Amino acid sequence: QGTVRFNAIIGRDGAIQNLTVVSGHPLLVPSALEAVRQWKYQPTLLNGEPVEVVTQIDVNFTLQ
């Protein structure tokens, strides 16, 4: 279990762009990358126009 942290840019279309790993256990990173690359966000609007957003994404892995 653990957390994988990414820096990412969410594009004007809501797709993940420029995804980079900041921290996380090396065994968890590939699964987290695969999951996050599939995510789609609702575009962020500024004055009614979609804009790119720089954000941090945490993916938490827990054992039950």
N, CA, C and O atoms as a GROMACS GRO file, in nm:
protein
  256
    1GLN      N    1   0.084  -0.118   0.000
    1GLN     CA    2   0.000   0.000   0.000
    1GLN      C    3   0.088   0.123   0.000
    1GLN      O    4   0.204   0.118   0.038
    2GLY      N    5   0.030   0.235  -0.043
    2GLY     CA    6   0.105   0.359  -0.049
    2GLY      C    7   0.038   0.457  -0.144
    2GLY      O    8  -0.070   0.431  -0.196
    3THR      N    9   0.104   0.569  -0.164
    3THR     CA   10   0.053   0.675  -0.250
    3THR      C   11   0.153   0.705  -0.360
    3THR      O   12   0.274   0.712  -0.336
    4VAL      N   13   0.102   0.722  -0.481
    4VAL     CA   14   0.184   0.767  -0.594
    4VAL      C   15   0.137   0.908  -0.627
    4VAL      O   16   0.018   0.931  -0.646
    5ARG      N   17   0.230   1.001  -0.633
    5ARG     CA   18   0.198   1.142  -0.659
    5ARG      C   19   0.251   1.182  -0.796
    5ARG      O   20   0.365   1.152  -0.832
    6PHE      N   21   0.166   1.250  -0.872
    6PHE     CA   22   0.201   1.297  -1.006
    6PHE      C   23   0.183   1.448  -1.015
    6PHE      O   24   0.100   1.506  -0.945
    7ASN      N   25   0.260   1.510  -1.102
    7ASN     CA   26   0.231   1.645  -1.150
    7ASN      C   27   0.174   1.626  -1.290
    7ASN      O   28   0.223   1.543  -1.366
    8ALA      N   29   0.070   1.701  -1.323
    8ALA     CA   30   0.006   1.684  -1.453
    8ALA      C   31  -0.049   1.816  -1.503
    8ALA      O   32  -0.073   1.910  -1.426
    9ILE      N   33  -0.068   1.821  -1.632
    9ILE     CA   34  -0.141   1.930  -1.695
    9ILE      C   35  -0.269   1.870  -1.750
    9ILE      O   36  -0.267   1.770  -1.823
   10ILE      N   37  -0.380   1.931  -1.716
   10ILE     CA   38  -0.509   1.891  -1.772
   10ILE      C   39  -0.537   1.988  -1.885
   10ILE      O   40  -0.549   2.109  -1.864
   11GLY      N   41  -0.548   1.934  -2.005
   11GLY     CA   42  -0.565   2.017  -2.125
   11GLY      C   43  -0.701   2.080  -2.135
   11GLY      O   44  -0.791   2.054  -2.055
   12ARG      N   45  -0.715   2.164  -2.236
   12ARG     CA   46  -0.842   2.234  -2.258
   12ARG      C   47  -0.956   2.138  -2.290
   12ARG      O   48  -1.073   2.171  -2.271
   13ASP      N   49  -0.921   2.018  -2.338
   13ASP     CA   50  -1.023   1.918  -2.369
   13ASP      C   51  -1.052   1.826  -2.251
   13ASP      O   52  -1.136   1.737  -2.261
   14GLY      N   53  -0.981   1.845  -2.138
   14GLY     CA   54  -1.002   1.763  -2.019
   14GLY      C   55  -0.913   1.640  -2.013
   14GLY      O   56  -0.920   1.563  -1.917
   15ALA      N   57  -0.828   1.620  -2.114
   15ALA     CA   58  -0.739   1.505  -2.117
   15ALA      C   59  -0.611   1.534  -2.038
   15ALA      O   60  -0.566   1.649  -2.030
   16ILE      N   61  -0.555   1.428  -1.978
   16ILE     CA   62  -0.429   1.440  -1.904
   16ILE      C   63  -0.314   1.460  -2.003
   16ILE      O   64  -0.303   1.387  -2.102
   17GLN      N   65  -0.230   1.558  -1.975
   17GLN     CA   66  -0.112   1.585  -2.057
   17GLN      C   67   0.009   1.598  -1.964
   17GLN      O   68  -0.006   1.634  -1.848
   18ASN      N   69   0.125   1.569  -2.016
   18ASN     CA   70   0.251   1.592  -1.945
   18ASN      C   71   0.248   1.537  -1.802
   18ASN      O   72   0.269   1.611  -1.706
   19LEU      N   73   0.223   1.408  -1.789
   19LEU     CA   74   0.215   1.341  -1.659
   19LEU      C   75   0.354   1.300  -1.613
   19LEU      O   76   0.423   1.226  -1.682
   20THR      N   77   0.396   1.347  -1.495
   20THR     CA   78   0.527   1.312  -1.441
   20THR      C   79   0.512   1.261  -1.297
   20THR      O   80   0.432   1.313  -1.219
   21VAL      N   81   0.591   1.159  -1.265
   21VAL     CA   82   0.588   1.101  -1.130
   21VAL      C   83   0.671   1.187  -1.036
   21VAL      O   84   0.785   1.221  -1.067
   22VAL      N   85   0.613   1.223  -0.922
   22VAL     CA   86   0.683   1.300  -0.819
   22VAL      C   87   0.738   1.205  -0.713
   22VAL      O   88   0.853   1.217  -0.671
   23SER      N   89   0.653   1.111  -0.669
   23SER     CA   90   0.695   1.016  -0.566
   23SER      C   91   0.604   0.895  -0.568
   23SER      O   92   0.494   0.898  -0.624
   24GLY      N   93   0.651   0.789  -0.504
   24GLY     CA   94   0.571   0.668  -0.493
   24GLY      C   95   0.658   0.545  -0.504
   24GLY      O   96   0.768   0.550  -0.560
   25HIS      N   97   0.608   0.434  -0.451
   25HIS     CA   98   0.682   0.309  -0.455
   25HIS      C   99   0.692   0.260  -0.600
   25HIS      O  100   0.593   0.261  -0.672
   26PRO      N  101   0.812   0.219  -0.643
   26PRO     CA  102   0.833   0.178  -0.782
   26PRO      C  103   0.740   0.066  -0.830
   26PRO      O  104   0.710   0.058  -0.949
   27LEU      N  105   0.694  -0.020  -0.740
   27LEU     CA  106   0.603  -0.126  -0.781
   27LEU      C  107   0.461  -0.075  -0.807
   27LEU      O  108   0.383  -0.140  -0.878
   28LEU      N  109   0.426   0.039  -0.750
   28LEU     CA  110   0.292   0.094  -0.766
   28LEU      C  111   0.281   0.191  -0.884
   28LEU      O  112   0.172   0.212  -0.936
   29VAL      N  113   0.393   0.248  -0.925
   29VAL     CA  114   0.392   0.352  -1.028
   29VAL      C  115   0.330   0.305  -1.160
   29VAL      O  116   0.244   0.376  -1.214
   30PRO      N  117   0.367   0.188  -1.216
   30PRO     CA  118   0.309   0.150  -1.345
   30PRO      C  119   0.156   0.139  -1.343
   30PRO      O  120   0.090   0.183  -1.438
   31SER      N  121   0.100   0.083  -1.238
   31SER     CA  122  -0.046   0.072  -1.229
   31SER      C  123  -0.112   0.208  -1.217
   31SER      O  124  -0.215   0.234  -1.278
   32ALA      N  125  -0.051   0.295  -1.138
   32ALA     CA  126  -0.106   0.430  -1.122
   32ALA      C  127  -0.099   0.507  -1.254
   32ALA      O  128  -0.195   0.577  -1.289
   33LEU      N  129   0.012   0.496  -1.326
   33LEU     CA  130   0.025   0.563  -1.456
   33LEU      C  131  -0.083   0.515  -1.553
   33LEU      O  132  -0.147   0.596  -1.620
   34GLU      N  133  -0.103   0.386  -1.559
   34GLU     CA  134  -0.203   0.330  -1.649
   34GLU      C  135  -0.342   0.382  -1.616
   34GLU      O  136  -0.419   0.414  -1.707
   35ALA      N  137  -0.374   0.389  -1.489
   35ALA     CA  138  -0.507   0.437  -1.447
   35ALA      C  139  -0.525   0.585  -1.479
   35ALA      O  140  -0.626   0.623  -1.538
   36VAL      N  141  -0.428   0.667  -1.441
   36VAL     CA  142  -0.443   0.812  -1.457
   36VAL      C  143  -0.448   0.852  -1.605
   36VAL      O  144  -0.520   0.945  -1.641
   37ARG      N  145  -0.375   0.783  -1.689
   37ARG     CA  146  -0.376   0.815  -1.832
   37ARG      C  147  -0.514   0.794  -1.895
   37ARG      O  148  -0.543   0.851  -2.000
   38GLN      N  149  -0.599   0.715  -1.831
   38GLN     CA  150  -0.734   0.691  -1.884
   38GLN      C  151  -0.836   0.793  -1.834
   38GLN      O  152  -0.946   0.802  -1.888
   39TRP      N  153  -0.801   0.868  -1.732
   39TRP     CA  154  -0.895   0.963  -1.673
   39TRP      C  155  -0.923   1.078  -1.768
   39TRP      O  156  -0.836   1.120  -1.845
   40LYS      N  157  -1.046   1.128  -1.761
   40LYS     CA  158  -1.086   1.244  -1.840
   40LYS      C  159  -1.156   1.340  -1.744
   40LYS      O  160  -1.248   1.302  -1.672
   41TYR      N  161  -1.112   1.465  -1.745
   41TYR     CA  162  -1.168   1.567  -1.657
   41TYR      C  163  -1.262   1.659  -1.735
   41TYR      O  164  -1.251   1.673  -1.857
   42GLN      N  165  -1.353   1.720  -1.662
   42GLN     CA  166  -1.434   1.826  -1.723
   42GLN      C  167  -1.342   1.948  -1.737
   42GLN      O  168  -1.277   1.986  -1.641
   43PRO      N  169  -1.337   2.009  -1.855
   43PRO     CA  170  -1.247   2.123  -1.875
   43PRO      C  171  -1.274   2.236  -1.775
   43PRO      O  172  -1.389   2.263  -1.739
   44THR      N  173  -1.167   2.300  -1.732
   44THR     CA  174  -1.178   2.416  -1.644
   44THR      C  175  -1.202   2.539  -1.730
   44THR      O  176  -1.134   2.562  -1.829
   45LEU      N  177  -1.301   2.619  -1.690
   45LEU     CA  178  -1.336   2.738  -1.768
   45LEU      C  179  -1.287   2.864  -1.698
   45LEU      O  180  -1.299   2.877  -1.576
   46LEU      N  181  -1.233   2.955  -1.776
   46LEU     CA  182  -1.194   3.087  -1.728
   46LEU      C  183  -1.258   3.188  -1.823
   46LEU      O  184  -1.227   3.190  -1.942
   47ASN      N  185  -1.347   3.269  -1.770
   47ASN     CA  186  -1.424   3.363  -1.852
   47ASN      C  187  -1.498   3.291  -1.964
   47ASN      O  188  -1.511   3.344  -2.075
   48GLY      N  189  -1.547   3.171  -1.935
   48GLY     CA  190  -1.625   3.095  -2.031
   48GLY      C  191  -1.544   3.016  -2.133
   48GLY      O  192  -1.601   2.946  -2.216
   49GLU      N  193  -1.411   3.027  -2.127
   49GLU     CA  194  -1.325   2.957  -2.222
   49GLU      C  195  -1.246   2.848  -2.151
   49GLU      O  196  -1.198   2.870  -2.040
   50PRO      N  197  -1.231   2.729  -2.212
   50PRO     CA  198  -1.152   2.623  -2.150
   50PRO      C  199  -1.004   2.661  -2.145
   50PRO      O  200  -0.951   2.720  -2.239
   51VAL      N  201  -0.938   2.627  -2.033
   51VAL     CA  202  -0.796   2.657  -2.015
   51VAL      C  203  -0.722   2.533  -1.964
   51VAL      O  204  -0.783   2.443  -1.906
   52GLU      N  205  -0.590   2.529  -1.987
   52GLU     CA  206  -0.507   2.424  -1.930
   52GLU      C  207  -0.487   2.451  -1.782
   52GLU      O  208  -0.481   2.567  -1.739
   53VAL      N  209  -0.477   2.344  -1.703
   53VAL     CA  210  -0.459   2.356  -1.559
   53VAL      C  211  -0.344   2.267  -1.515
   53VAL      O  212  -0.337   2.150  -1.552
   54VAL      N  213  -0.253   2.323  -1.436
   54VAL     CA  214  -0.146   2.244  -1.375
   54VAL      C  215  -0.196   2.196  -1.240
   54VAL      O  216  -0.248   2.274  -1.161
   55THR      N  217  -0.182   2.066  -1.214
   55THR     CA  218  -0.237   2.010  -1.091
   55THR      C  219  -0.149   1.898  -1.038
   55THR      O  220  -0.057   1.852  -1.106
   56GLN      N  221  -0.178   1.856  -0.917
   56GLN     CA  222  -0.111   1.743  -0.855
   56GLN      C  223  -0.216   1.635  -0.834
   56GLN      O  224  -0.326   1.663  -0.786
   57ILE      N  225  -0.182   1.512  -0.870
   57ILE     CA  226  -0.275   1.399  -0.859
   57ILE      C  227  -0.214   1.295  -0.767
   57ILE      O  228  -0.099   1.255  -0.787
   58ASP      N  229  -0.288   1.251  -0.666
   58ASP     CA  230  -0.245   1.144  -0.576
   58ASP      C  231  -0.331   1.021  -0.602
   58ASP      O  232  -0.453   1.029  -0.608
   59VAL      N  233  -0.264   0.907  -0.619
   59VAL     CA  234  -0.334   0.779  -0.633
   59VAL      C  235  -0.298   0.696  -0.510
   59VAL      O  236  -0.182   0.663  -0.488
   60ASN      N  237  -0.399   0.662  -0.431
   60ASN     CA  238  -0.379   0.590  -0.307
   60ASN      C  239  -0.408   0.440  -0.327
   60ASN      O  240  -0.512   0.402  -0.381
   61PHE      N  241  -0.315   0.358  -0.283
   61PHE     CA  242  -0.332   0.213  -0.285
   61PHE      C  243  -0.344   0.167  -0.140
   61PHE      O  244  -0.260   0.201  -0.057
   62THR      N  245  -0.449   0.088  -0.110
   62THR     CA  246  -0.467   0.037   0.026
   62THR      C  247  -0.495  -0.112   0.021
   62THR      O  248  -0.556  -0.163  -0.074
   63LEU      N  249  -0.451  -0.181   0.122
   63LEU     CA  250  -0.479  -0.324   0.138
   63LEU      C  251  -0.598  -0.340   0.230
   63LEU      O  252  -0.612  -0.267   0.329
   64GLN      N  253  -0.683  -0.435   0.198
   64GLN     CA  254  -0.801  -0.458   0.282
   64GLN      C  255  -0.778  -0.578   0.371
   64GLN      O  256  -0.865  -0.614   0.450
   0.00000   0.00000   0.00000
